[in-house]
Amino acid sequence: MRLNVTFQSNYVVDAVMGALRPESRAEVYSVAGRAVMNHVQRHIRAYMRTKHGSTHALGARPTGHYEKGAAAITMSADQSGAEVRIPIPGLKRAWGDMEIRPGPGKDFLTLPKAAIAYGRKVAEVRALGWKVFRPAAQGAHMTQKSPRRYSEYQNIYLGYKGDEAPTLLYTLVDGVVQRRDPSLLPPQGESAATGWDAIWKHIQKAVAKARQGGLK
């Protein structure tokens, strides 16, 4: 995801920007881009502190996916503007519903239903010593391990470790739709205002410097 940062044209800004060399205009946009980048990072981190409901319901630890993504946000700038790059695909939900389908060669998505499964793939759970299986394929074995009959449920993964009774680890679905959530990102007007405020402050400093004979 990318956010473009430019300035709102007016006669003061146009005059100052027109007087600057290309490298100086790039510096102005870099100031704005950093301001927007920092603003978006703060917003994502604050958002995630309030959005771990499903994690806590399972008794699991947050994966830190969004927090890591926020730390990986980058910015670049040139003489025509700045661009903030956000490497978190799920943030597209800020602008509309997002449908998630199984990847190439896969028939299902796995939705975690136990703490051990949260944030982990089936192979990762198996690597922790769990026996993971679908009861449709191992129904007889399953019913011997547990008093409850699961063999009629084909679209689930069960698992157990040692002599424990099997527990539900995942449900399998052919796709999910995550509903639009505008609060994932700051309002566009807010981000624009942040960038504009940074540009304006930088220009004011440039004007003050020009009055002292230092404008490049």
PADREN-403612 format. One record per atom (N, C-alpha, C, O): y negated, x, z. Coordinates in steps of 0.05 Angstrom, whole numbers, padded with zeros to 5 digits, always signed. Each point is the difference from the previous one (the first is absolute). Example, Ala and Ser with C-alpha at 12.3 -4.5 7.8 and 13.67 -1.06 7.14 Angstrom:
BEGIN
+00114+00264+00156 -00024-00018+00000 -00024+00018+00000 +00000+00021+00013 -00021-00028-00027 -00024+00016+00001 -00022-00015+00014 -00022+00010+00004 
//
This chain:
BEGIN
+00024+00017+00000 -00024-00017+00000 -00025+00018+00000 -00001+00020+00013 -00019-00029-00028 -00024+00016-00003 -00025-00017+00005 -00002-00023-00009 -00017+00035+00023 -00026-00013+00004 -00022+00017-00013 -00001+00024+00006 -00015-00035-00023 -00021+00014-00014 -00026-00002+00016 -00007-00022+00009 -00007+00044-00006 -00026+00000+00014 -00022+00009-00018 +00001+00022-00011 -00020-00040+00006 -00024+00006-00016 -00025-00009+00015 +00003-00011+00023 -00026+00015-00034 -00024-00009+00014 -00013-00024-00013 +00003-00005-00024 -00018-00010+00040 -00014-00023-00011 -00026+00009-00011 -00017+00012+00014 +00013-00017-00040 -00023+00011-00014 -00027-00013+00010 -00001-00024+00002 -00019+00041+00003 -00027-00009+00004 -00018+00023-00008 +00009+00022-00005 -00035-00027+00004 -00018+00021-00011 -00001+00025+00016 -00003+00022-00011 +00006-00024+00038 +00000+00024+00017 +00025+00016-00004 -00001+00024-00005 +00024-00038+00006 +00025+00014-00004 +00002+00012-00028 +00009+00023-00003 -00017-00038-00017 +00002+00010-00027 -00017+00025-00004 +00008+00019-00013 -00032-00019+00025 -00018+00023-00002 +00012+00024+00013 -00001+00022-00011 +00011-00026+00035 +00011+00023+00015 +00025+00011-00014 +00003+00024-00003 +00015-00043-00004 +00025+00009-00012 -00005+00013-00027 +00013+00020-00007 -00033-00030-00007 -00007+00012-00026 -00012+00028+00002 +00002+00016-00018 -00014-00010+00041 -00012+00026+00005 +00020+00021+00009 -00005+00024+00000 +00029-00033+00008 +00020+00018+00010 +00017+00012-00022 +00005-00013-00020 +00004+00037+00025 +00020+00012-00019 +00027-00014+00004 +00004-00013+00020 +00013+00015-00040 +00026-00014+00002 +00015+00007+00026 +00013-00017+00012 -00013+00043-00004 +00015+00008+00024 -00013-00013+00025 +00014-00005+00019 -00040+00001-00020 -00013-00013+00023 +00006-00030+00001 +00003-00011+00021 -00001-00002-00045 +00008-00028+00000 +00028-00003+00010 +00007-00019+00014 +00011+00038-00022 +00027-00001+00010 +00001+00003+00031 +00017-00013+00013 -00035+00029-00003 -00002+00003+00030 -00008-00027+00013 +00011-00007+00021 -00030-00007-00034 -00008-00026+00011 +00024-00019+00001 +00004-00014+00020 +00010+00013-00042 +00023-00018-00001 +00023+00008+00019 +00014-00016+00011 -00012+00042-00007 +00020+00010+00019 -00006-00009+00028 +00018-00007+00015 -00044+00007-00008 -00008-00010+00026 +00008-00030+00003 +00010-00008+00021 -00016-00008-00042 +00007-00028+00001 +00030-00004+00001 +00010-00017+00015 +00005+00032-00031 +00029-00003-00001 +00013+00007+00027 +00018-00014+00009 -00028+00034+00004 +00011+00007+00027 -00006-00022+00020 +00017-00006+00017 -00041-00005-00019 -00007-00022+00019 +00019-00024-00004 +00009-00011+00020 -00004+00003-00045 +00018-00022-00006 +00028+00007+00009 +00014-00017+00011 -00005+00041-00017 +00027+00008+00007 +00004-00002+00030 +00020-00011+00010 -00039+00022+00006 +00002-00001+00029 +00000-00029+00010 +00014-00007+00019 -00031-00010-00032 -00002-00028+00008 +00027-00014-00004 +00009-00015+00017 +00004+00019-00040 +00025-00012-00007 +00022+00010+00020 +00016-00016+00009 -00016+00042-00004 +00020+00011+00019 -00002-00013+00027 +00020-00008+00012 -00045+00005-00002 -00004-00012+00027 +00010-00029+00000 +00012-00009+00019 -00018-00005-00041 +00008-00028-00002 +00030-00003+00000 +00011-00017+00015 +00003+00033-00031 +00030-00002-00001 +00012+00006+00027 +00018-00014+00009 -00027+00034+00004 +00011+00008+00026 -00005-00022+00021 +00017-00006+00016 -00041-00006-00017 -00006-00022+00019 +00017-00024-00007 +00010-00014+00019 -00006+00008-00044 +00017-00023-00009 +00028+00003+00011 +00012-00019+00011 +00000+00043-00014 +00028+00004+00007 +00004-00001+00030 +00023-00006+00009 -00043+00011+00007 +00003-00003+00029 +00005-00028+00009 +00010-00005+00022 -00017-00014-00040 +00004-00029+00007 +00022-00013-00016 +00004-00024+00003 +00010+00039-00020 +00019-00013-00019 +00028+00011+00002 +00013+00005-00020 -00003-00001+00044 +00028+00009+00003 +00017-00021+00013 +00019+00006+00014 -00024-00031-00021 +00015-00023+00012 +00029+00001-00005 +00017-00002+00018 -00009+00006-00044 +00029+00000-00006 +00014+00025+00012 +00023-00002+00008 -00038+00024-00007 +00012+00024+00013 +00006-00005+00029 +00022+00006+00009 -00041-00017+00006 +00004-00004+00028 +00021-00022+00005 +00015+00001+00020 -00014-00021-00038 +00020-00021+00003 +00029+00011-00002 +00018-00010+00013 -00015+00031-00028 +00027+00013-00003 +00005+00021+00022 +00022+00011+00002 -00043-00005+00013 +00003+00021+00020 +00000+00028-00013 +00011+00019+00011 -00023-00017-00035 +00000+00025-00015 -00027+00014+00002 -00020-00011+00010 +00019+00036-00019 -00024+00015-00001 -00013-00004-00027 +00014-00001-00020 -00041+00000+00018 -00013-00001-00026 +00007+00024-00017 +00004+00022+00010 -00001-00027-00036 +00007+00022-00018 -00024+00019-00005 +00004+00023-00008 -00028-00033+00012 -00024+00017-00005 -00006+00002-00029 -00016+00017-00008 +00027-00035-00009 -00004+00001-00029 -00030-00001-00007 -00010+00016-00015 -00003-00036+00026 -00028-00004-00007 -00018+00022+00012 -00019+00010-00012 +00026-00002+00036 -00016+00022+00013 +00003+00026-00016 -00020+00014-00003 +00044-00008-00006 +00004+00024-00016 -00015-00002-00027 -00011+00019-00010 +00012-00044-00001 -00015-00004-00025 -00029+00003+00003 -00014+00011-00017 +00003-00020+00040 -00029+00003+00005 -00007+00029+00002 -00021+00008-00010 +00038+00008+00022 -00005+00029+00002 +00001+00014-00027 -00012+00021-00004 +00026-00033-00015 +00003+00012-00027 -00021-00009-00020 +00001+00008-00023 -00019-00025+00032 -00021-00009-00019 -00017+00024-00008 -00007+00017+00016 +00000-00016-00042 -00016+00022-00011 -00024-00010-00015 -00001-00024-00006 -00017+00042+00000 -00024-00008-00014 -00008+00022-00020 +00003+00024+00006 -00013-00031-00029 -00011+00019-00019 -00026-00011-00010 -00004-00024-00001 -00013+00042-00008 -00027-00009-00010 -00009+00018-00023 +00007+00024-00001 -00022-00036-00016 -00014+00016-00022 -00028-00012-00003 -00009-00015+00017 -00004+00023-00039 -00028-00008-00003 -00004-00030-00006 -00022-00010+00001 +00044-00005-00007 -00002-00028-00007 +00009-00019+00022 -00004-00024-00001 +00017+00035+00022 +00009-00018+00021 +00022+00014+00017 +00006+00023-00004 +00005-00039+00023 +00022+00010+00017 +00023-00019-00001 -00003-00023-00006 +00026+00033+00012 +00024-00016+00000 +00016+00006+00025 +00007+00023+00006 +00000-00045+00009 +00016+00002+00024 +00029-00009-00008 +00003-00023-00009 +00017+00040+00014 +00027-00006-00007 +00016-00006+00025 +00001+00016+00018 +00012-00040-00018 +00015-00009+00024 +00029-00002-00007 +00008-00018-00015 +00009+00036+00024 +00029+00001-00008 +00017-00019+00016 +00021+00008+00011 -00029-00033-00008 +00015-00020+00015 +00004-00025-00019 -00018-00017-00001 +00040+00015-00013 +00003-00022-00019 -00003-00028+00013 -00010-00018-00013 +00018+00015+00038 -00001-00026+00013 -00028-00011+00003 -00003-00024+00006 -00017+00041-00008 -00028-00009+00004 -00009-00018-00023 -00022-00012+00002 +00037+00011-00023 -00007-00019-00022 -00001-00029+00010 -00013-00017-00012 +00027+00012+00034 +00000-00027+00012 -00028-00008+00009 -00005-00024+00005 -00013+00043-00003 -00027-00007+00008 -00014-00017-00021 -00019-00015+00006 +00029+00017-00031 -00012-00014-00022 +00017-00023-00011 -00010-00016-00017 +00035+00014+00025 +00017-00022-00010 +00028+00002+00011 +00008+00021+00011 +00008-00042-00016 +00028+00001+00008 +00014+00023-00014 -00007+00007-00022 +00027+00004+00035 +00015+00022-00012 +00030-00006+00001 +00011-00004+00022 +00002+00004-00044 +00028-00005-00002 +00015+00027+00000 -00007+00018-00014 +00027-00016+00031 +00017+00024+00002 +00028-00006-00010 +00012-00018+00011 -00003+00033-00030 +00027-00004-00011 +00017+00025+00004 -00011+00021+00004 +00037-00024-00005 +00017+00024+00002 -00006+00020-00021 -00007-00006-00023 +00010+00032+00030 -00004+00021-00019 +00022+00002-00021 +00020-00015+00001 -00023+00033-00020 +00020+00004-00021 +00028+00005+00011 +00003+00016+00018 +00017-00031-00028 +00027+00004+00009 +00007-00014+00026 +00022+00003+00010 -00041-00018+00001 +00005-00014+00025 -00001-00031-00004 -00016-00009-00016 +00032-00005+00031 +00001-00029-00002 -00016-00014+00022 -00008-00023-00003 +00004+00037+00025 -00012-00013+00023 -00021+00018+00014 +00001+00025-00003 -00018-00037+00018 -00017+00013+00019 +00013-00003+00027 +00012-00021+00006 -00014+00041+00011 +00011-00002+00027 -00023-00005+00020 -00019+00016+00001 +00021-00038+00014 -00020-00006+00020 +00011+00006+00028 +00021-00012+00007 -00033+00030+00008 +00011+00008+00026 +00000-00023+00020 -00019-00016+00002 +00041+00014+00013 +00003-00020+00021 +00007+00012+00027 +00006-00014+00019 -00006+00041-00018 +00006+00013+00025 -00017+00025+00002 -00009+00011-00020 +00004-00002+00044 -00018+00023+00004 +00010+00025-00015 -00016+00014-00011 +00042-00009+00012 +00011+00023-00013 -00005+00000-00031 -00001+00021-00012 -00001-00045+00001 -00003-00003-00029 -00030+00002-00009 -00005+00004-00023 -00013-00009+00042 -00028-00001-00008 -00010+00027-00010 +00002+00020+00014 -00013-00020-00039 -00010+00024-00011 +00021+00019-00011 -00006+00023-00007 +00031-00032+00007 +00022+00017-00009 +00016-00013-00022 +00004-00025+00001 +00006+00040-00020 +00018-00009-00020 +00028-00001+00012 +00006+00012+00020 +00012-00027-00034 +00028-00002+00009 +00012+00028+00003 +00014+00005+00020 -00018+00012-00039 +00011+00027+00001 -00010+00016+00025 +00015+00015+00012 -00040-00020-00005 -00011+00014+00024 +00013-00011+00026 +00004+00016+00018 +00001-00042-00017 +00014-00011+00023 +00028+00011+00002 +00010+00007+00022 +00004-00005-00045 +00027+00011+00000 -00001+00029+00009 +00018+00009+00014 -00038+00006-00021 -00002+00028+00007 -00003+00003+00031 +00005+00022+00010 -00013-00043+00003 -00003+00000+00029 +00026-00007+00014 +00001-00003+00025 +00020+00000-00040 +00027-00006+00011 +00008-00029+00001 +00020-00007+00012 -00036-00010-00026 +00007-00028+00000 +00018-00006-00024 -00002+00011-00021 +00021-00030+00026 +00017-00011-00022 -00015-00025-00010 -00003-00019+00015 -00005+00020-00040 -00016-00021-00011 +00015-00012-00024 +00010+00014-00017 -00008-00041+00017 +00015-00013-00022 -00009-00029-00003 -00014-00011+00016 +00022+00000-00039 -00005-00028-00006 +00026-00015+00007 +00021+00007-00010 -00023-00028+00025 +00024-00015+00008 +00015-00012-00023 +00024-00006+00003 -00037+00001-00025 +00014-00011-00023 +00021+00020-00010 +00021-00008-00011 -00026+00034+00015 +00018+00020-00009 +00020+00008+00022 +00022+00010-00006 -00029-00015+00031 +00018+00008+00022 +00002-00022+00021 -00001+00005+00024 +00004-00029-00034 +00001-00023+00018 +00022+00001+00020 -00005-00006+00024 +00029+00014-00031 +00022+00001+00018 -00005+00020+00023 +00004-00006+00023 -00014+00030-00031 -00006+00020+00020 -00022-00010+00019 +00001+00005+00024 -00021-00018-00036 -00022-00010+00016 +00009-00020+00021 -00008+00003+00023 +00025-00022-00030 +00007-00021+00019 +00018+00011+00022 +00003-00012+00021 +00010+00035-00026 +00016+00012+00021 -00018+00014+00020 +00007+00003+00024 -00031+00006-00033 -00018+00015+00018 -00017-00019+00016 -00012+00009+00020 +00009-00034-00028 -00019-00017+00014 +00012-00028+00002 +00014-00009-00018 -00021-00005+00040 +00010-00028+00003 -00014-00019-00019 +00009-00023-00004 -00031+00031-00008 -00015-00017-00018 +00009+00005-00029 +00004+00023-00007 -00002-00044-00009 +00008+00003-00028 -00024+00003-00017 -00017-00018-00002 +00015+00040-00012 -00023+00005-00018 +00009+00000-00030 -00017+00003-00017 +00043-00006+00012 +00009+00005-00027 -00012-00018-00021 -00001+00006-00024 -00010-00030+00033 -00013-00018-00019 -00028+00009-00008 -00011-00010-00020 +00000+00030+00034 -00027+00009-00006 +00002+00025-00017 +00006+00022+00010 -00011-00025-00036 +00003+00022-00018 -00025+00018-00002 +00003+00024-00004 -00026-00036+00008 -00025+00015-00004 -00011+00012+00025 -00023-00004+00007 +00040+00019+00007 -00009+00014+00024 +00015+00026+00002 +00021+00004-00012 -00032+00015+00027 +00013+00024+00008 +00004-00001+00030 -00018-00006+00015 +00043+00012-00006 +00006+00002+00028 +00006+00029+00006 +00005+00016-00018 -00007-00010+00044 +00007+00028+00007 +00008+00002+00029 -00006-00017+00016 +00020+00038-00010 +00009+00005+00027 +00003+00030+00004 +00003+00015-00020 -00003-00007+00044 +00003+00029+00007 +00020+00001+00023 -00002-00013+00020 +00022+00030-00024 +00021+00002+00020 +00016-00025+00002 +00009-00011-00020 -00005+00001+00045 +00015-00024+00005 -00017-00025+00004 +00010-00021+00009 -00036+00024-00016 -00018-00023+00003 +00007-00022-00020 +00010+00005-00021 -00016-00030+00028 +00003-00022-00019 -00021+00003-00022 -00023+00009+00006 +00029-00017-00030 -00019+00002-00022 -00025-00017+00006 +00001-00021+00013 -00023+00031-00023 -00026-00014+00003 -00013-00003-00027 +00005+00016-00018 -00022-00035+00015 -00014-00004-00025 -00021+00021-00003 -00018+00003+00017 +00019+00012-00039 -00019+00022-00006 -00020-00008-00021 -00024+00005+00004 +00033-00017-00025 -00017-00007-00023 +00008-00028-00011 +00023-00007+00000 -00043-00007-00011 +00006-00021-00018 -00008+00009-00028 -00018+00017-00004 +00032-00027-00016 -00004+00008-00028 -00013-00022-00015 +00009-00023+00000 -00031+00029-00014 -00014-00020-00016 -00006+00012-00028 -00001+00024-00003 -00002-00041-00016 -00005+00010-00027 -00030+00004-00006 -00007+00009-00022 -00009-00013+00042 -00029+00005-00003 -00016-00014+00023 +00010-00019+00012 -00033+00029-00007 -00018-00012+00019 -00028-00001-00011 -00008+00017-00017 -00008-00036+00026 -00028-00002-00007 -00016+00004+00025 +00002-00015+00019 -00018+00036-00018 -00018+00005+00022 -00027-00012-00006 -00012+00006-00021 +00003-00024+00038 -00024-00015-00006 -00025+00017+00002 -00001+00020+00015 -00019-00029-00029 -00026+00014+00000 -00011+00002+00028 +00000-00019+00016 -00010+00043-00010 -00012+00005+00026 -00025+00016-00004 +00001+00025+00000 -00024-00038-00003 -00025+00014-00005 -00008+00020+00022 -00015+00019-00005 +00025-00023+00029 -00008+00017+00022 +00013+00028-00001 -00006+00017+00016 +00024-00012-00036 +00012+00026-00003 -00021+00021-00006 +00003+00024+00008 -00024-00031-00023 -00021+00018-00008 -00027-00011+00010 -00003-00024+00004 -00017+00041-00001 -00026-00010+00006 -00010-00018-00023 +00008+00005-00023 -00025-00025+00028 -00012-00015-00022 -00013+00019-00020 -00012+00020+00008 +00014-00027-00034 -00012+00017-00020 -00029+00005+00004 -00011+00022-00004 -00003-00043+00013 -00029+00002+00005 -00006+00020+00022 -00020+00014+00000 +00038-00014+00020 -00004+00019+00023 +00005+00029-00009 -00016+00017+00007 +00036-00013-00023 +00005+00027-00011 -00023+00009-00018 -00008+00023+00002 -00002-00041-00019 -00022+00006-00017 -00025+00007+00016 -00014+00019-00007 +00009-00034+00028 -00023+00005+00017 +00003+00027+00014 -00020+00014+00004 +00044-00007+00004 +00005+00026+00013 -00007+00023-00019 -00013+00019+00007 +00023-00021-00032 -00006+00020-00020 -00029+00002-00007 -00011+00022-00002 -00002-00046-00001 -00028+00000-00007 -00017+00012+00023 -00019+00015-00005 +00026-00022+00030 -00015+00011+00022 +00001+00030+00001 -00019+00014+00005 +00043-00003-00011 +00004+00029+00000 -00016+00013-00023 -00013+00021+00004 +00013-00034-00027 -00015+00010-00023 -00030+00000+00007 -00014+00019-00005 +00004-00041+00016 -00028-00003+00005 -00010+00021+00020 -00021+00011-00003 +00037-00007+00024 -00007+00020+00020 -00001+00028-00012 -00018+00016+00006 +00037-00011-00024 +00001+00026-00013 -00024+00004-00018 -00012+00021-00002 +00004-00043-00012 -00023+00002-00018 -00025+00004+00016 -00018+00015-00008 +00016-00028+00030 -00024+00004+00017 -00003+00029+00009 -00022+00011+00000 +00045+00001+00006 +00000+00028+00007 -00009+00017-00024 -00015+00020+00003 +00025-00028-00027 -00007+00015-00024 -00030-00002-00006 -00012+00019-00009 +00001-00043+00013 -00029-00004-00005 -00016+00017+00020 -00020+00012-00008 +00028-00012+00033 -00014+00017+00020 +00001+00029-00008 -00019+00015+00003 +00043-00007-00014 +00002+00028-00008 -00017+00006-00024 -00012+00022-00002 +00010-00042-00016 -00017+00004-00024 -00029+00003+00007 -00014+00016-00012 +00005-00030+00032 -00027+00002+00009 -00006+00028+00011 -00023+00008+00001 +00044+00005+00007 -00004+00028+00010 +00006+00020-00022 +00000+00024+00005 +00003-00034-00029 +00004+00018-00023 +00029+00009-00004 +00004+00020-00013 +00015-00035+00025 +00027+00010-00002 +00018-00017-00018 +00025+00005+00000 -00036-00024-00015 +00017-00017-00017 +00012+00016-00023 -00015+00014-00014 +00041-00015+00010 +00013+00015-00022 +00004-00018-00024 +00011+00009-00020 
//
